[in-house]
Amino acid sequence: MDDPLLAWRPKFPILASKTYLINNSLGAMPASVRDALAEYTDLWATEGVVAWDTWLPEVANVAAVLEDIIHAPRGSMTMSQNTTNSLAAILSCIEYETPRNQIVHCAGEFPTVEYLLDGQKRLGAEVVRVGDDPLVFPAGELLEAIDERVALVVISHVLFRTAELVDVQPFVDRAHRHGALVVLDAYQSMGAVPFDVTELGVDFLIGGSVKWLCGGPGAGYIYADPRIVERLEPRLAGWFSHERPFGFEPPPIDYATGIARFTGGTPNMPGYYQAREGYRAIREVGVEVIREKARRQTAILYDGARARGLTVNSPERFESRGNHVTVDFPGAEAVKQELIRRGFVVDYRPGAGIRIAPHFFNSDDECRAVLDEIDAIRRVTSAGR
C-alpha cells in the first residue's frame, strides 16, 4: 500500500542499514541531531560564557514543543535530565503526615519509579505496591487502594513490558475525590498515543526522550498543573529553581514562578538541543497519524505472532494497547541476540519477551519480515537440538 510516512525514512540514518523495530526503547536518531549538536558546540566555541544568553531560552523553547504535542498550556512544562530527576523533584514536594502518608503504585511500574518510591519510606511514607504480577495491571485493586490516606498515586500510561494502555481517568477521578495527587508516567505514550494532558486532569506528568520521541538520552521533562504549581515547594531545588538565579542569594529560596521552580540545577543543554529534533519531527507528523499507523502495524505483529504459535504478552484490543507488541517463547532471549546479529533490532525483557516496536517511518513489510526471521531462527535452533 502507498504509505506517505515512508518519505521520512531518509531522515533517520539507521534505517539505511538495519530493520529498526525498537523505538519504544531507543528511538531512531534523526539526522538533524548532528546539526543541532553542532549549533550547540559552535555557540560554546565562539561565544564562551555569552552562549548562555542563547542556551537558556532554549529550555523553555524545547519544552514548548512537548506542550504542543500533549496540548499543555504554554509554560506548564520544563526540562530535566531524566525521569528519575523529574519524579524525585515531585516527591520532594510531598509531606508524609498521617493519616495522609501513603503513596500508591502498581507492580508493573518501571524500576526507576519503584526504587524512588521505596526510598520514600525513610521519610515517613507508607508505600503501597498493588498487585504482584508485572504483566497484569490490577485496575480494580488500584482503585480500591485509593482513599483518604493517599497523598500520591503514581501510574503509567502505557506499561513498558506489555504495552498495556491504561485508561487513567477513573484513577484520576477517584484520587481527586479523596484529595490525592496523581503523577502520570507518560514515557511509553509520549509521541505514540495522542492525549490532552489537561483533559486527563493529572497533576503531574513525567517522562523522557529516549523512546518514541526520538530525542535520545539526557532530556527528561515534567509537567505540573498550573492550578497547583504555585503551592508546590520542591526540596530538590537548584539555583535555577530560584526566582532570581543570577542574584546568587542565600537561603531560604524564593521559588521561581510556575514550572521554573522544578528546573533544578544547571540545564543539560546538549541533551535538550538533540532532543529538540525528535520532538519537532513528532509534532510535524502528528501523534494522531502515528497512532493510526500503529493500529495497522501492531495488528500485523499481534496476529502474525499468534498465527505462529507465539505467546503474545500485549493486549489483543488495540484500544488497550500501546504501539509495541511483546512476544514470548522458549529461548526468546537467544533469538533476540540472533535477530540483532542479522540486522533486526529489537530487545528482550525478562519474564515478558521480545518487544517489537515499529514507528511511523517503518514499513509493513518490516513488521512481517521480523516475524519471518523469528521463525527462521527457531527452525535452525530446533534442528540443531
Secondary structure, 3 states (H helix, E strand, C coil): CCCHHHHHHHHCHHHHCCEECECCCCCCCCCCHHHHHHHHHHHHHHHHHHHHHHHHHHHHHHHHHHHHHHCCCCCCEEEECCHHHHHHHHHCCCCCECCECEEEEECCCCHHHHHHHHHHHHHCCEEEEECCCCCCCCHHHHHHHCCCCEEEEEEECECCCCCEECCCHHHHHHHHHCCCEEEEECCCCCCCCCCCHHHHCCCEEEEECCCCCCCCCCCEEEEECCCCHHHCCCCCCCHHHECCHHHCCCCCCCECCHHHHHCCCCCCHHHHHHHHHHHHHHHHHCHHHHHHHHHHHHHHHHHHHHHCCCEECCCCCHHHECCCEEEECCCHHHHHHHHHHCCEECEEECCCEEEEECCCCCCHHHHHHHHHHHHHHHHHHHHCC
